[in-house]
Amino acid sequence: MSDCLFCRIAAGSIPSQKVYEDDEMLAFRDINPARPVHVLLIPKKHISSLMSATAEDAPVLGRMLARANEIAVAEGSPDGFRVIINNGRVGQQEVPHLHLHIVGGPDPVGPMLKRI
């Protein structure tokens, strides 16, 4: 999609700090990191969110999850990390292209959600 920010990053028309790339996915550092390690991992194929993913997308999604550990370790989070996937308005997804936030660093990430 020509108007999708992450599609444009995957195509190379917008620069990014790449940390991993293959034929199916791209990982790059978040421009506004929330943790010492904060990498976004996207499929190169445009998938709006997990809500629009299909069974056809399962293989690449599985490979993305498998790759997350290698990326986290290489970026400086060998003792663990968190993967976050925001979906839709309620999930506060900011860019309508499926992406995994890989977050970590030397210290614990903290509580998963605020208690209400």
VOPAGU-2260 file (C-alpha; in pm, 1 decimal, decimal comma):
REM VOPAGU-2260
SITE   aa  ch    i         X         Y         Z
SITE  MET   A    0       0,0       0,0       0,0
SITE  SER   A    1     163,0     321,6    -114,1
SITE  ASP   A    2      20,1     533,1     167,8
SITE  CYS   A    3     117,7     289,6     447,7
SITE  LEU   A    4     411,6     413,5     654,6
SITE  PHE   A    5     549,7      66,4     725,5
SITE  CYS   A    6     505,5     -48,8     364,2
SITE  ARG   A    7     711,3     253,2     260,3
SITE  ILE   A    8     978,4     167,9     518,9
SITE  ALA   A    9     984,7    -193,9     395,2
SITE  ALA   A   10    1021,6     -69,8      35,7
SITE  GLY   A   11    1315,2     150,7     138,2
SITE  SER   A   12    1149,8     479,5      44,0
SITE  ILE   A   13    1162,3     591,6     409,3
SITE  PRO   A   14    1489,7     529,4     594,2
SITE  SER   A   15    1503,5     319,1     910,7
SITE  GLN   A   16    1764,0     174,9    1142,8
SITE  LYS   A   17    1739,5    -183,7    1020,4
SITE  VAL   A   18    1845,9    -461,8    1253,0
SITE  TYR   A   19    1718,0    -757,9    1048,7
SITE  GLU   A   20    1574,8    -817,2     703,1
SITE  ASP   A   21    1482,7   -1110,6     483,8
SITE  ASP   A   22    1235,9   -1167,4     199,4
SITE  GLU   A   23     933,1   -1174,9     433,2
SITE  MET   A   24    1005,6    -939,3     722,0
SITE  LEU   A   25    1193,4    -632,2     836,5
SITE  ALA   A   26    1303,1    -531,5    1186,2
SITE  PHE   A   27    1406,7    -176,3    1270,5
SITE  ARG   A   28    1460,1      32,7    1581,6
SITE  ASP   A   29    1160,6     230,5    1707,2
SITE  ILE   A   30    1211,0     605,6    1653,1
SITE  ASN   A   31    1063,0     676,3    1998,3
SITE  PRO   A   32    1186,6     385,1    2212,5
SITE  ALA   A   33    1008,8     301,3    2536,9
SITE  ARG   A   34    1291,4      72,3    2658,0
SITE  PRO   A   35    1666,2      36,6    2593,1
SITE  VAL   A   36    1573,6    -235,5    2341,8
SITE  HIS   A   37    1270,5    -140,5    2131,4
SITE  VAL   A   38    1254,0    -291,4    1784,2
SITE  LEU   A   39     957,6    -313,8    1548,3
SITE  LEU   A   40     924,1    -630,2    1341,7
SITE  ILE   A   41     689,0    -611,1    1042,5
SITE  PRO   A   42     584,3    -844,9     765,0
SITE  LYS   A   43     672,8    -698,8     426,1
SITE  LYS   A   44     330,3    -806,4     302,5
SITE  HIS   A   45      71,0    -552,7     412,2
SITE  ILE   A   46    -144,6    -701,2     687,4
SITE  SER   A   47    -342,4    -433,8     869,6
SITE  SER   A   48    -349,4    -610,6    1207,9
SITE  LEU   A   49    -398,4    -951,3    1364,9
SITE  MET   A   50    -770,3    -882,5    1326,2
SITE  SER   A   51    -729,8    -904,0     947,3
SITE  ALA   A   52    -471,2   -1183,1     937,5
SITE  THR   A   53    -579,5   -1506,2     770,2
SITE  ALA   A   54    -468,0   -1867,4     783,6
SITE  GLU   A   55    -253,7   -1786,2     479,6
SITE  ASP   A   56     -54,8   -1543,0     697,9
SITE  ALA   A   57      15,2   -1797,9     973,7
SITE  PRO   A   58     353,1   -1916,7     837,9
SITE  VAL   A   59     508,2   -1568,3     827,2
SITE  LEU   A   60     358,8   -1478,1    1165,7
SITE  GLY   A   61     514,1   -1790,3    1315,5
SITE  ARG   A   62     851,5   -1710,3    1160,8
SITE  MET   A   63     829,3   -1355,8    1297,9
SITE  LEU   A   64     770,4   -1484,9    1651,2
SITE  ALA   A   65    1056,8   -1731,3    1613,0
SITE  ARG   A   66    1288,3   -1451,0    1492,9
SITE  ALA   A   67    1196,3   -1221,6    1786,9
SITE  ASN   A   68    1433,6   -1397,7    2028,9
SITE  GLU   A   69    1731,2   -1365,6    1795,8
SITE  ILE   A   70    1658,5    -995,6    1748,3
SITE  ALA   A   71    1614,4    -931,7    2121,7
SITE  VAL   A   72    1941,3   -1106,2    2207,9
SITE  ALA   A   73    2134,4    -932,6    1929,5
SITE  GLU   A   74    1999,7    -593,7    2041,4
SITE  GLY   A   75    2102,0    -638,9    2406,9
SITE  SER   A   76    1825,5    -826,2    2586,5
SITE  PRO   A   77    1963,7   -1179,4    2638,6
SITE  ASP   A   78    1781,0   -1241,9    2967,8
SITE  GLY   A   79    1429,7   -1198,1    2832,3
SITE  PHE   A   80    1205,3    -959,2    2646,0
SITE  ARG   A   81     841,9    -879,5    2577,6
SITE  VAL   A   82     654,8    -896,7    2247,3
SITE  ILE   A   83     360,0    -660,1    2215,6
SITE  ILE   A   84     112,0    -653,9    1927,6
SITE  ASN   A   85    -144,3    -373,1    1946,2
SITE  ASN   A   86    -462,9    -425,5    1744,0
SITE  GLY   A   87    -725,4    -173,5    1645,0
SITE  ARG   A   88    -857,0     126,1    1835,4
SITE  VAL   A   89    -900,8     -49,4    2170,7
SITE  GLY   A   90    -551,8    -198,8    2145,5
SITE  GLN   A   91    -417,0     148,3    2060,7
SITE  GLN   A   92    -261,0      43,3    1730,8
SITE  GLU   A   93    -104,3     360,6    1588,9
SITE  VAL   A   94      10,1     236,8    1245,5
SITE  PRO   A   95    -236,7      20,2    1050,8
SITE  HIS   A   96      25,0    -237,3     948,8
SITE  LEU   A   97      79,8    -539,9    1170,8
SITE  HIS   A   98     392,7    -497,3    1380,2
SITE  LEU   A   99     552,5    -660,4    1681,2
SITE  HIS   A  100     717,8    -443,8    1943,4
SITE  ILE   A  101    1018,6    -631,7    2081,1
SITE  VAL   A  102    1106,0    -457,2    2408,0
SITE  GLY   A  103    1363,1    -530,4    2674,7
SITE  GLY   A  104    1702,4    -437,7    2803,0
SITE  PRO   A  105    1910,4    -505,8    3112,6
SITE  ASP   A  106    1630,3    -436,2    3364,4
SITE  PRO   A  107    1283,3    -592,8    3400,7
SITE  VAL   A  108    1021,1    -448,8    3166,3
SITE  GLY   A  109     766,4    -396,4    3445,8
SITE  PRO   A  110     402,6    -490,8    3491,1
SITE  MET   A  111     215,0    -603,2    3185,2
SITE  LEU   A  112     -88,4    -378,9    3232,6
SITE  LYS   A  113    -205,1    -119,8    3479,5
SITE  ARG   A  114    -461,0    -267,5    3717,6
SITE  ILE   A  115    -803,9    -106,0    3698,1
